[in-house]
Amino acid sequence: LQKGGSLTAGEIVLRIEPTTFELTLNQSQAGLEASKSSLRQLEVERESTRRSLDIARKNLEVGEAELERVKKIFERKLVAQSAVDAEEQRVLALRQQLQDIQGKLAAFESRMAATSAQIEQSQSQVSQSEDTLGRTEVVLPFDARIGAVLVEEGEFVTAGSELFEALGVEAVEINAELPTSRLRPLIAGAIERQGDVPVSAASMQKMLTTLELEARVRLVGDPTGAALWSGRLTRISEAVDPTRDTIGLLVRVEDPYSGIIPGRKPPLVKGMFTEVEFVAPEREVLVIPRKALHQGRVYVIDEQNRLDIRPVELAFRQGEMVVLADEQPALTVGERIIVSDVIPVMPGLLLKPVDSTAEESLARHSVDPDDRTELVPELEPDSGQ
């Protein structure tokens, strides 16, 4: 067993000296057989006692009949009183014998119950000893690579000791720390589909499947860009990091050893520094440049080139772009908005739009200006105003 080795499922990687555990198992098995033998002996004795009880009852019946016969003879003055007394003593002795046998027979129930309990205890000890003996061989339950090896051959180990580290090769998990302010924009689509239905702890996992998030995993500092893996979100951490105000998103990457390119794409293994990019399904939203926002308002150029001031509600910010809430949209697709300052700010002010690179800025942020809003970077008041 060596660090870095690759082993398949079912291989025996370690053996612990089994002699002590074999002796314990033998002792447990011997105790079990002794208890079973005691139970069989009690069953034989109980059957013998039952037969003795039948005989004692018959003897008592005979003795009582003889006593009645002697009493009748005594009434005719044919025998002495001593004969009657002797027969009565004999009947009393037979009754005592019958009671003793009945008591002995009744005691068998408790004795056999105690022996049966001892058998169950012995069986548990045997099962435990067999389980312990079975643990003297450590078998890999999955294909794995060996990490740290913490024991040497012949070393004494105690129960609970850590022996080695085995890392599965089927999949790896990455804890991606995401700022809490970025979580809601990421899952906005799922929130809309969920509606106002409350989410419980039991339904949280089901909701994760509706997020349809794509996770792209990259190596930090990879100059080639070839070290790229696709993953999926499996769980969300139960707590927020109070220091960094982040929440953990657990991403699972299947088959991290596939597609290896020597010198360019290594296998994804424990300890690598990675960055995770989450991509949510596309949504139809209104997006404007951040500089088009003026203290919660947007300056709009109407069809007569006059200034229209409209308050807007923001959904979230992302880089230099702002996404507007669509509950009550203040803008419509195709309207022209101003991305520079206007002095003075007066509703109805006549404006003269001036071309600039606003549409290029919007295009750099992957937003089609034809499907969103037209940006007018510079505006000049009409000389007559």
C-alpha positions in Angstrom: 0.0 0.0 0.0 1.7 3.2 -1.2 0.7 6.8 -1.4 -0.5 7.7 -4.9 -1.3 4.2 -5.9 -4.5 3.4 -7.9 -6.6 0.4 -6.8 -9.9 -1.1 -7.9 -13.0 -1.8 -5.9 -12.9 -5.2 -4.1 -9.1 -5.3 -3.5 -7.8 -6.2 -0.1 -5.4 -3.3 0.9 -4.7 -4.2 4.6 -4.8 -7.2 6.9 -4.8 -7.1 10.7 -3.5 -10.1 12.6 -6.6 -12.2 13.3 -5.4 -14.6 16.0 -6.8 -12.7 19.0 -10.2 -12.2 17.2 -10.3 -15.9 16.2 -9.8 -16.9 19.8 -12.6 -14.6 20.9 -14.9 -16.0 18.3 -14.1 -19.6 19.4 -14.9 -18.6 23.0 -18.2 -17.1 22.0 -19.1 -20.1 19.9 -18.2 -22.4 22.9 -20.4 -20.3 25.2 -23.2 -20.5 22.7 -23.0 -24.3 22.5 -22.9 -24.6 26.3 -26.0 -22.6 26.6 -27.8 -24.6 24.0 -26.7 -27.8 25.8 -28.0 -26.5 29.1 -31.4 -25.7 27.4 -31.6 -29.3 26.0 -30.8 -30.7 29.5 -33.5 -28.6 31.0 -36.0 -29.8 28.5 -35.1 -33.5 29.3 -35.4 -32.8 33.0 -38.7 -31.1 32.6 -40.1 -34.0 30.7 -38.9 -36.4 33.4 -40.4 -34.3 36.1 -43.8 -34.3 34.3 -43.7 -38.1 34.3 -42.8 -38.1 38.0 -45.7 -35.7 38.6 -48.1 -38.2 36.9 -46.8 -41.0 39.1 -47.1 -38.9 42.3 -50.7 -38.1 41.5 -51.5 -41.8 41.0 -49.7 -42.7 44.3 -51.7 -40.0 46.1 -54.9 -41.3 44.7 -54.0 -44.9 45.8 -53.0 -43.6 49.3 -56.2 -41.7 49.8 -58.3 -44.7 48.8 -56.3 -46.9 51.2 -56.9 -44.3 53.9 -60.6 -44.4 53.4 -60.6 -48.2 53.4 -58.7 -48.3 56.7 -61.0 -45.8 58.3 -64.0 -47.9 57.4 -62.3 -51.0 58.9 -61.5 -48.9 62.0 -65.2 -48.0 62.4 -66.0 -51.7 62.6 -63.4 -52.0 65.3 -61.3 -54.4 63.2 -58.0 -52.3 63.3 -56.4 -50.1 65.9 -56.2 -46.3 65.8 -52.5 -46.6 65.1 -53.2 -48.1 61.7 -55.3 -45.2 60.7 -52.7 -42.7 61.9 -50.0 -44.5 60.0 -52.1 -44.4 56.8 -52.8 -40.6 57.3 -49.1 -39.9 57.6 -48.4 -41.8 54.4 -51.0 -39.8 52.6 -49.5 -36.5 53.9 -46.1 -37.6 52.7 -47.5 -38.3 49.2 -49.2 -34.9 49.1 -45.9 -33.2 50.1 -44.1 -35.2 47.4 -46.7 -34.0 44.8 -46.3 -30.4 45.8 -42.5 -30.6 45.6 -42.7 -32.0 42.1 -45.2 -29.3 41.0 -42.9 -26.6 42.4 -39.9 -28.1 40.6 -41.9 -28.3 37.4 -43.0 -24.7 37.7 -39.4 -23.6 38.2 -38.4 -25.0 34.8 -40.2 -22.1 33.0 -38.0 -19.4 34.6 -34.8 -21.6 34.3 -35.5 -22.2 30.6 -36.2 -18.5 30.0 -32.9 -17.5 31.6 -31.1 -20.1 29.5 -32.8 -18.9 26.3 -31.7 -15.3 27.2 -28.2 -16.6 27.7 -28.4 -18.2 24.2 -29.4 -14.9 22.6 -26.6 -13.1 24.4 -24.1 -15.8 23.2 -25.4 -15.5 19.6 -24.9 -11.7 19.8 -21.4 -12.3 21.0 -20.7 -14.7 18.2 -22.1 -12.3 15.6 -20.0 -9.5 17.1 -16.9 -11.6 17.0 -17.5 -12.7 13.4 -18.0 -9.0 12.5 -14.8 -8.0 14.2 -12.9 -10.9 12.6 -14.3 -9.8 9.2 -12.9 -6.3 9.8 -9.4 -7.6 9.9 -9.3 -7.4 6.1 -9.8 -3.9 4.7 -11.4 -4.0 1.3 -11.9 -1.0 -1.0 -15.6 -0.4 -1.7 -14.8 1.7 -4.7 -12.1 2.5 -7.3 -9.7 4.9 -5.5 -6.3 6.5 -5.4 -4.4 6.1 -2.1 -3.6 9.3 -0.2 -1.8 9.4 3.1 -0.7 6.0 4.5 -0.6 6.3 8.3 0.5 2.8 9.3 3.4 0.5 8.6 3.6 -3.3 8.4 3.7 -4.9 11.9 2.5 -1.8 13.6 0.1 -2.1 16.5 -3.2 -0.3 15.9 -6.2 0.2 18.2 -9.9 0.4 17.4 -10.7 3.8 15.7 -7.2 4.4 14.4 -7.0 6.0 11.0 -5.1 3.7 8.7 -5.0 5.4 5.3 -6.8 7.8 3.0 -8.6 6.6 -0.1 -9.9 9.1 -2.6 -12.7 8.0 -5.0 -12.0 8.6 -8.7 -15.7 8.5 -9.7 -16.4 12.1 -8.8 -15.1 15.0 -6.8 -16.9 17.8 -4.9 -15.9 21.4 -4.8 -17.1 23.9 -2.2 -17.6 27.2 -4.2 -17.9 30.2 -1.9 -20.4 32.6 -3.5 -21.1 36.1 -2.2 -24.6 36.2 -0.8 -25.4 39.3 -2.9 -24.9 37.2 -6.1 -27.0 34.2 -5.1 -30.4 35.7 -5.7 -29.6 36.9 -9.3 -28.2 33.4 -10.0 -31.4 31.7 -8.9 -33.9 34.3 -10.0 -35.3 32.1 -12.8 -36.0 29.3 -10.4 -37.6 31.7 -7.9 -40.0 32.9 -10.6 -40.9 29.4 -11.5 -41.4 28.5 -7.8 -43.6 31.5 -7.2 -44.7 32.2 -3.7 -44.8 28.6 -2.7 -42.7 28.2 0.5 -39.7 26.0 0.3 -39.1 23.6 3.1 -36.0 21.7 4.1 -37.4 18.6 2.5 -38.1 20.3 -0.8 -34.9 22.2 -1.0 -33.1 19.4 -2.8 -35.9 19.2 -5.4 -35.7 22.9 -5.9 -32.0 22.6 -6.7 -32.8 20.4 -9.7 -35.0 23.2 -11.1 -32.2 25.8 -11.0 -30.7 24.3 -14.1 -27.4 25.9 -13.3 -24.3 25.0 -15.3 -21.1 24.9 -13.3 -17.8 25.4 -15.2 -14.7 24.5 -13.2 -11.3 25.9 -14.1 -7.9 25.7 -12.6 -6.7 28.9 -11.0 -3.7 30.3 -13.0 -4.1 27.9 -15.9 -2.5 29.7 -18.9 -3.8 27.4 -21.5 -7.5 27.3 -20.6 -7.6 23.6 -21.4 -8.2 22.5 -17.8 -11.9 22.9 -17.8 -14.6 20.6 -16.3 -18.4 20.6 -16.3 -20.1 20.1 -13.0 -23.6 20.4 -11.4 -24.8 22.0 -8.2 -25.8 19.3 -5.7 -26.2 21.1 -2.4 -26.2 24.5 -0.8 -24.3 25.0 2.5 -26.4 25.3 5.7 -24.7 28.5 6.9 -23.2 31.7 5.7 -19.6 32.6 6.4 -20.0 35.7 8.6 -16.5 36.9 7.9 -16.7 37.0 4.1 -20.5 37.0 3.7 -20.4 34.1 1.4 -22.4 30.8 1.1 -21.0 27.5 -0.1 -22.4 25.9 -3.2 -21.4 22.2 -3.5 -20.5 21.3 -7.1 -20.0 17.7 -8.2 -17.7 16.9 -11.1 -18.1 13.5 -12.6 -15.2 11.4 -13.8 -12.4 13.9 -13.0 -9.8 11.7 -14.6 -11.3 11.7 -18.1 -9.9 13.8 -20.9 -6.4 14.1 -19.4 -4.1 16.0 -21.7 -0.4 15.7 -20.5 1.0 19.1 -19.8 -2.3 20.9 -20.4 -5.2 19.2 -18.6 -4.3 17.2 -15.5 -6.8 15.1 -13.5 -8.9 17.1 -11.0 -7.6 16.0 -7.7 -7.8 17.0 -4.0 -6.1 20.2 -3.1 -6.2 21.9 -6.5 -7.2 25.6 -6.5 -10.2 26.0 -8.8 -12.6 28.7 -9.7 -16.3 27.9 -10.5 -18.4 29.9 -12.9 -22.1 29.4 -12.6 -24.3 30.0 -15.6 -28.0 30.2 -15.2 -30.6 29.7 -18.1 -31.2 32.8 -20.2 -34.1 35.0 -19.1 -35.8 37.9 -20.9 -35.0 41.0 -18.8 -34.4 44.7 -19.4 -30.7 45.6 -19.0 -29.3 49.1 -19.0 -25.8 50.4 -18.3 -25.1 51.4 -14.7 -24.3 55.0 -15.8 -27.9 55.3 -17.2 -29.2 55.2 -13.7 -29.5 58.6 -12.0 -30.5 58.2 -8.3 -33.1 55.5 -9.0 -34.4 57.2 -12.1 -33.8 56.8 -15.8 -33.8 59.7 -18.4 -35.8 58.7 -21.4 -36.0 60.5 -24.8 -39.5 60.4 -26.0 -40.6 60.5 -29.7 -40.4 64.3 -29.7 -36.8 64.2 -28.4 -38.0 65.6 -25.0 -36.8 64.4 -21.6 -39.0 62.0 -19.7 -37.9 61.1 -16.2 -39.0 57.7 -14.9 -38.3 56.0 -11.6 -37.2 52.4 -11.9 -36.8 49.4 -9.6 -33.7 47.4 -9.8 -33.5 43.6 -9.7 -29.7 43.4 -9.3 -26.4 44.8 -10.5 -23.8 42.9 -12.5 -20.6 44.6 -13.4 -21.3 47.7 -15.4 -24.9 46.6 -16.2 -28.1 46.9 -14.2 -31.0 44.5 -14.5 -34.5 46.1 -14.0 -37.2 44.4 -12.0 -39.9 43.2 -14.4 -42.9 43.3 -12.0 -43.8 46.9 -13.2 -41.5 47.7 -16.0 -40.8 51.5 -16.4 -39.2 51.0 -19.7 -40.1 49.2 -22.9 -37.8 47.6 -25.5 -36.8 50.1 -28.2 -36.9 53.3 -26.0 -33.9 55.6 -26.0 -32.2 56.3 -22.6 -29.6 58.7 -21.6 -26.2 57.5 -20.2 -24.8 61.0 -19.4 -25.7 63.8 -17.0 -28.3 66.3 -18.1 -28.2 69.9 -16.8 -30.7 71.1 -16.0 -32.9 68.2 -15.3 -36.4 69.3 -16.4 -39.2 67.1 -17.6 -40.1 68.0 -21.2 -36.6 69.5 -21.9 -35.9 69.4 -25.6 -32.8 67.3 -26.3 -30.5 66.7 -29.2 -29.1 63.1 -29.1 -25.5 62.7 -30.0 -24.0 59.4 -31.2 -21.3 57.6 -29.1 -20.0 54.2 -28.3 -22.9 53.2 -25.9 -24.1 50.4 -28.1 -20.6 49.1 -28.3 -20.5 49.1 -24.5 -23.7 47.1 -24.4 -22.5 44.6 -26.9 -19.4 44.0 -24.9 -21.7 42.8 -22.1 -23.3 40.3 -24.4 -26.6 42.2 -24.7 -28.2 42.8 -28.1 -29.1 46.5 -28.3 -31.9 45.7 -30.7 -33.6 43.5 -28.1 -33.0 45.8 -25.1 -32.6 49.6 -25.1 -30.9 52.2 -27.2 -28.2 54.2 -25.4 -27.6 57.9 -26.0 -24.4 59.0 -24.3 -24.5 62.7 -24.9 -27.4 65.1 -25.0 -27.4 68.9 -25.6 -30.4 71.1 -24.8 -32.0 72.8 -27.8 -30.8 76.4 -28.1 -34.4 77.6 -27.9 -34.9 76.1 -24.5 
